[in-house]
Amino acid sequence: MSEPASNPIICATTAIGKINVVAVDAIKGDNVAGATVAVYNTNGVLVLKGTTDANGNFVTYSCTGTFKEYGEMVNVSADQTSSVKAALQPTSSRLSGR
């Protein structure tokens, strides 16, 4: 697993956890490097954005709470890492999680 991205975060509490997103090709099953990751809160507001590394991973610190990533709800607890496997569908020459 990669080291967490150094995104600045502002939380209402001091409790933070981590989100680990693994982007995979839905057809081949291979990890996808360079995929854009966008994490939204339950109101649909973008709260984190980044890019997967060479192994298809995106790891970042996050406030605790519930978030949505590639259609999956993610619960982030203090001092824990929550993981999501995002199966990306090919669209033309790109892969998409939506």
Backbone as CSV, one residue per row, in Angstrom:
resi,resn,N_x,N_y,N_z,CA_x,CA_y,CA_z,C_x,C_y,C_z
1,MET,0.834,-1.163,0.000,0.000,0.000,0.000,0.887,1.236,0.000
2,SER,0.497,2.257,-0.706,1.250,3.502,-0.811,1.173,4.301,0.473
3,GLU,2.075,5.245,0.610,1.993,6.204,1.703,0.830,7.147,1.409
4,PRO,0.166,7.666,2.453,-0.953,8.576,2.235,-0.537,9.821,1.468
5,ALA,-1.437,10.286,0.602,-1.207,11.529,-0.130,-1.162,12.681,0.864
6,SER,-0.461,13.727,0.531,-0.328,14.848,1.455,-1.339,15.936,1.128
7,ASN,-2.614,15.554,1.078,-3.681,16.526,0.852,-3.990,17.233,2.157
8,PRO,-4.127,18.567,2.138,-4.509,19.238,3.375,-5.959,18.900,3.708
9,ILE,-6.232,18.547,4.970,-7.598,18.251,5.375,-7.960,19.108,6.571
10,ILE,-9.204,19.515,6.634,-9.717,20.282,7.760,-10.908,19.505,8.296
11,CYS,-10.811,19.055,9.543,-11.860,18.240,10.139,-12.501,18.984,11.309
12,ALA,-13.780,18.692,11.526,-14.503,19.291,12.647,-13.999,18.742,13.980
13,THR,-13.421,17.554,13.966,-12.853,16.950,15.170,-11.406,16.589,14.882
14,THR,-10.706,16.140,15.892,-9.313,15.742,15.688,-9.205,14.293,15.227
15,ALA,-10.336,13.593,15.146,-10.333,12.185,14.743,-10.160,12.084,13.225
16,ILE,-9.117,11.372,12.803,-8.918,11.140,11.371,-8.618,9.664,11.134
17,GLY,-8.879,9.241,9.920,-8.556,7.891,9.485,-7.938,7.986,8.108
18,LYS,-7.898,6.871,7.397,-7.358,6.864,6.034,-8.351,6.186,5.104
19,ILE,-8.324,6.619,3.861,-9.072,5.969,2.788,-8.061,5.393,1.818
20,ASN,-8.239,4.113,1.463,-7.408,3.463,0.457,-8.327,3.040,-0.685
21,VAL,-8.085,3.585,-1.861,-8.852,3.217,-3.052,-7.933,2.428,-3.978
22,VAL,-8.400,1.257,-4.406,-7.660,0.442,-5.364,-8.485,0.439,-6.650
23,ALA,-7.943,1.024,-7.709,-8.633,1.079,-8.996,-8.245,-0.137,-9.822
24,VAL,-9.252,-0.887,-10.285,-8.992,-2.076,-11.102,-9.818,-2.017,-12.375
25,ASP,-9.279,-2.606,-13.425,-9.992,-2.749,-14.689,-11.079,-3.799,-14.471
26,ALA,-12.342,-3.432,-14.646,-13.466,-4.328,-14.372,-13.463,-5.572,-15.254
27,ILE,-12.863,-5.500,-16.428,-12.857,-6.638,-17.356,-11.630,-7.524,-17.142
28,LYS,-10.454,-6.908,-17.110,-9.213,-7.675,-16.997,-8.813,-7.969,-15.554
29,GLY,-9.276,-7.134,-14.611,-8.905,-7.317,-13.214,-7.571,-6.705,-12.834
30,ASP,-6.895,-6.081,-13.803,-5.595,-5.460,-13.534,-5.771,-4.146,-12.773
31,ASN,-4.808,-3.822,-11.910,-4.824,-2.527,-11.244,-4.578,-1.434,-12.273
32,VAL,-5.177,-0.260,-12.052,-5.101,0.839,-13.012,-4.299,1.991,-12.417
33,ALA,-3.123,2.226,-12.970,-2.282,3.355,-12.563,-2.807,4.629,-13.218
34,GLY,-2.687,5.751,-12.514,-3.040,7.046,-13.083,-4.522,7.346,-13.133
35,ALA,-5.350,6.551,-12.451,-6.794,6.804,-12.432,-7.096,7.961,-11.484
36,THR,-8.016,8.830,-11.876,-8.429,9.923,-11.011,-9.415,9.401,-9.976
37,VAL,-9.163,9.742,-8.725,-10.024,9.341,-7.613,-10.703,10.595,-7.080
38,ALA,-12.022,10.545,-6.945,-12.789,11.651,-6.383,-13.669,11.090,-5.269
39,VAL,-13.538,11.646,-4.075,-14.300,11.194,-2.914,-15.277,12.305,-2.535
40,TYR,-16.549,11.927,-2.360,-17.611,12.883,-2.057,-18.197,12.609,-0.680
41,ASN,-18.695,13.657,-0.013,-19.405,13.431,1.236,-20.830,12.979,0.907
42,THR,-21.629,12.705,1.918,-22.978,12.185,1.682,-23.909,13.213,1.037
43,ASN,-23.504,14.487,1.004,-24.282,15.525,0.319,-23.859,15.705,-1.132
44,GLY,-22.904,14.891,-1.583,-22.439,14.981,-2.964,-21.378,16.028,-3.205
45,VAL,-20.789,16.566,-2.148,-19.751,17.587,-2.278,-18.380,16.902,-2.331
46,LEU,-17.573,17.274,-3.328,-16.225,16.732,-3.467,-15.386,17.135,-2.261
47,VAL,-14.779,16.148,-1.587,-13.951,16.450,-0.420,-12.489,16.052,-0.603
48,LEU,-12.208,15.101,-1.474,-10.847,14.661,-1.753,-10.723,14.303,-3.224
49,LYS,-9.551,14.579,-3.776,-9.302,14.193,-5.163,-7.826,13.857,-5.301
50,GLY,-7.534,12.841,-6.099,-6.147,12.465,-6.306,-6.021,11.492,-7.459
51,THR,-4.847,10.907,-7.594,-4.544,9.997,-8.692,-3.911,8.732,-8.130
52,THR,-4.294,7.585,-8.690,-3.704,6.328,-8.224,-2.239,6.254,-8.632
53,ASP,-1.471,5.530,-7.827,-0.046,5.362,-8.084,0.190,4.249,-9.117
54,ALA,1.434,3.862,-9.287,1.804,2.844,-10.282,1.152,1.493,-10.004
55,ASN,0.731,1.261,-8.753,0.080,0.000,-8.385,-1.438,0.104,-8.347
56,GLY,-1.984,1.253,-8.768,-3.429,1.436,-8.781,-4.014,1.843,-7.444
57,ASN,-3.166,2.278,-6.501,-3.623,2.672,-5.170,-3.641,4.180,-4.988
58,PHE,-4.630,4.653,-4.261,-4.669,6.038,-3.791,-4.987,5.966,-2.307
59,VAL,-4.087,6.475,-1.473,-4.268,6.452,-0.030,-4.140,7.881,0.475
60,THR,-5.075,8.282,1.330,-5.004,9.622,1.890,-5.630,9.647,3.273
61,TYR,-5.216,10.603,4.088,-5.858,10.826,5.373,-7.214,11.458,5.115
62,SER,-8.156,11.218,6.024,-9.506,11.733,5.860,-10.116,12.005,7.232
63,CYS,-11.046,12.930,7.256,-11.859,13.112,8.453,-12.682,11.845,8.639
64,THR,-13.123,11.599,9.845,-14.011,10.458,10.066,-15.383,10.794,9.505
65,GLY,-16.123,9.782,9.114,-17.464,9.987,8.569,-17.747,9.014,7.452
66,THR,-18.821,9.287,6.725,-19.238,8.441,5.615,-19.029,9.203,4.314
67,PHE,-18.415,8.538,3.348,-18.096,9.154,2.072,-18.507,8.220,0.942
68,LYS,-18.559,8.754,-0.267,-18.913,7.954,-1.437,-17.764,8.005,-2.430
69,GLU,-17.342,6.829,-2.858,-16.251,6.703,-3.825,-16.639,5.647,-4.840
70,TYR,-16.691,6.015,-6.117,-17.066,5.094,-7.192,-18.357,4.353,-6.873
71,GLY,-19.336,5.077,-6.336,-20.634,4.489,-6.046,-20.696,3.668,-4.777
72,GLU,-19.584,3.514,-4.082,-19.531,2.738,-2.849,-19.491,3.675,-1.646
73,MET,-20.283,3.365,-0.633,-20.227,4.129,0.607,-19.037,3.625,1.428
74,VAL,-18.275,4.551,1.981,-17.087,4.230,2.764,-17.222,4.880,4.131
75,ASN,-17.131,4.088,5.181,-17.150,4.614,6.544,-15.718,4.701,7.044
76,VAL,-15.297,5.908,7.398,-13.941,6.130,7.889,-14.001,6.339,9.397
77,SER,-13.289,5.493,10.121,-13.223,5.578,11.578,-11.858,6.084,12.002
78,ALA,-11.788,6.656,13.188,-10.532,7.193,13.714,-9.465,6.113,13.782
79,ASP,-8.284,6.465,13.320,-7.105,5.600,13.377,-7.277,4.280,12.628
80,GLN,-8.146,4.235,11.651,-8.390,3.034,10.846,-8.222,3.373,9.367
81,THR,-7.936,2.351,8.556,-7.885,2.519,7.106,-9.098,1.816,6.510
82,SER,-9.887,2.568,5.749,-11.054,2.017,5.060,-10.697,1.862,3.591
83,SER,-10.992,0.689,3.028,-10.600,0.402,1.650,-11.802,0.247,0.732
84,VAL,-11.606,0.678,-0.511,-12.610,0.532,-1.562,-11.911,-0.013,-2.791
85,LYS,-12.490,-1.021,-3.405,-11.986,-1.531,-4.676,-12.912,-0.981,-5.754
86,ALA,-12.375,-0.123,-6.597,-13.155,0.543,-7.631,-12.953,-0.163,-8.962
87,ALA,-13.996,-0.847,-9.441,-13.934,-1.540,-10.729,-14.284,-0.550,-11.832
88,LEU,-13.300,-0.204,-12.641,-13.481,0.785,-13.699,-13.871,0.109,-15.009
89,GLN,-14.906,0.643,-15.632,-15.393,0.131,-16.916,-14.724,0.892,-18.059
90,PRO,-14.318,0.196,-19.119,-13.735,0.905,-20.263,-14.791,1.746,-20.978
91,THR,-14.422,2.961,-21.317,-15.268,3.837,-22.144,-14.349,4.418,-23.191
92,SER,-14.519,4.031,-24.416,-13.608,4.414,-25.501,-12.214,3.917,-25.154
93,SER,-11.265,4.860,-25.043,-9.899,4.482,-24.714,-9.574,4.723,-23.239
94,ARG,-10.606,5.064,-22.443,-10.383,5.352,-21.025,-11.167,4.367,-20.173
95,LEU,-10.887,4.394,-18.869,-11.640,3.607,-17.909,-12.437,4.555,-17.042
96,SER,-13.655,4.174,-16.708,-14.522,5.038,-15.922,-15.170,4.262,-14.795
97,GLY,-15.330,4.912,-13.629,-15.985,4.286,-12.499,-17.449,4.610,-12.406
98,ARG,-17.967,5.388,-13.336,-19.384,5.776,-13.281,-20.155,5.159,-14.391
